[in-house]
């Protein structure tokens, strides 16, 4: 998205670059921080641990 903002939209005004840069910032934040509790592997881990807990109780 940085390439889109600075190469493809190089001659355009800031308002047209802003959309591509906002996607770039969001993707960069996900790369750095990770998806956390909203990721698929967190969902799978939570379900596996629920199953293991229910097996231990019985």
C-alpha positions as a Markdown table, in Angstrom:
| # | Residue | x | y | z |
|---|---|---|---|---|
| 1 | Unk | 0.0 | 0.0 | 0.0 |
| 2 | Unk | 3.0 | 2.3 | 0.5 |
| 3 | Unk | 3.9 | 1.7 | -3.1 |
| 4 | Unk | 0.4 | 2.5 | -4.2 |
| 5 | Unk | 0.4 | 5.7 | -2.2 |
| 6 | Unk | 3.8 | 7.0 | -3.2 |
| 7 | Unk | 4.2 | 5.6 | -6.8 |
| 8 | Unk | 0.8 | 5.1 | -8.3 |
| 9 | Unk | -0.7 | 8.2 | -6.6 |
| 10 | Unk | 2.5 | 10.3 | -6.7 |
| 11 | Unk | 1.0 | 13.1 | -8.8 |
| 12 | Unk | -2.4 | 13.0 | -7.0 |
| 13 | Unk | -3.3 | 15.3 | -4.1 |
| 14 | Unk | -3.1 | 14.1 | -0.4 |
| 15 | Unk | -6.8 | 13.2 | -0.3 |
| 16 | Unk | -6.3 | 10.4 | -2.8 |
| 17 | Unk | -3.1 | 9.1 | -1.0 |
| 18 | Unk | -4.8 | 9.1 | 2.4 |
| 19 | Unk | -6.9 | 6.0 | 1.7 |
| 20 | Unk | -3.9 | 3.9 | 0.6 |
| 21 | Unk | -1.9 | 5.1 | 3.6 |
| 22 | Unk | -4.7 | 4.3 | 6.1 |
| 23 | Unk | -4.7 | 0.7 | 4.8 |
| 24 | Unk | -0.9 | 0.6 | 5.1 |
| 25 | Unk | -1.0 | 1.8 | 8.7 |
| 26 | Unk | -3.6 | -0.8 | 9.6 |
| 27 | Unk | -1.7 | -3.6 | 7.9 |
| 28 | Unk | 1.5 | -2.5 | 9.6 |
| 29 | Unk | -0.2 | -2.5 | 13.0 |
| 30 | Unk | -1.4 | -6.1 | 12.4 |
| 31 | Unk | 2.1 | -7.2 | 11.4 |
| 32 | Unk | 3.6 | -5.7 | 14.5 |
| 33 | Unk | 1.0 | -6.6 | 17.1 |
| 34 | Unk | -0.6 | -9.6 | 15.6 |
| 35 | Unk | -4.3 | -10.4 | 15.6 |
| 36 | Unk | -4.4 | -11.5 | 19.3 |
| 37 | Unk | -7.8 | -12.7 | 20.5 |
| 38 | Unk | -9.4 | -12.1 | 17.1 |
| 39 | Unk | -7.2 | -14.5 | 15.3 |
| 40 | Unk | -8.2 | -18.0 | 14.1 |
| 41 | Unk | -5.6 | -19.7 | 16.1 |
| 42 | Unk | -6.9 | -18.1 | 19.3 |
| 43 | Unk | -10.3 | -19.4 | 18.5 |
| 44 | Unk | -9.0 | -22.9 | 17.9 |
| 45 | Unk | -6.9 | -22.8 | 21.1 |
| 46 | Unk | -9.9 | -21.7 | 23.2 |
| 47 | Unk | -12.1 | -24.5 | 21.8 |
| 48 | Unk | -9.4 | -27.1 | 22.4 |
| 49 | Unk | -8.8 | -26.0 | 26.0 |
| 50 | Unk | -12.6 | -26.0 | 26.6 |
| 51 | Unk | -12.8 | -29.6 | 25.4 |
| 52 | Unk | -9.8 | -30.6 | 27.6 |
| 53 | Unk | -11.4 | -29.0 | 30.6 |
| 54 | Unk | -14.7 | -30.8 | 30.1 |
| 55 | Unk | -12.8 | -34.1 | 29.7 |
| 56 | Unk | -11.0 | -33.6 | 33.0 |
| 57 | Unk | -14.2 | -32.9 | 34.9 |
| 58 | Unk | -15.9 | -36.0 | 33.7 |
